Amino acid sequence: MRDQLEETLEAEQHAAQATAIRTSTLRDRLIELSDRARPVAIHTASDIHTGVIAGVGVDYLVLATGRGSRLLSLHHVIGCEETR
């Protein structure tokens, strides 16, 4: 019985995580990356910006780089990745 309950709980957690990923916005994902405080690469149509996300606003993000901080409009972000 305990094994069944653990399997059910694990399946429900997996389903909840999958739903959260499917319904999250780019801003939600950037906030998650900010919480991790790890290096990222932010892709725009014209460039790739690297650094650590210092903050995420309603329509922008602040990227801390080795030379200061950079403010990027979320409207220009086409992708992001954790670079470790």
C-alpha positions, 0 to 999 in steps of 0.5 A: 500500500505504501509503495502505491501511495509513493508511486501515485505521489511521484506521478502527481508531482511529475504531472504538476511539474510538466503542467508548470513548464507548459504554462510558464511564460518567458518571464517566469523562466527568466525569474527561475534562472535569476533565482538560480544565480548561475551564468546565462546566455540571453539571445536577441535577434542581433546579439548574445548577452552573457552574465547572471540575471540580477532581476526581472521586471514586467517587461525587462531583465537586468543582466549583471556582466563583468563590466556592470549591468545591462538592461534588456527588453523582454520583447527583444529576447528570443531565447535563453540558456544556462551556461554554467 
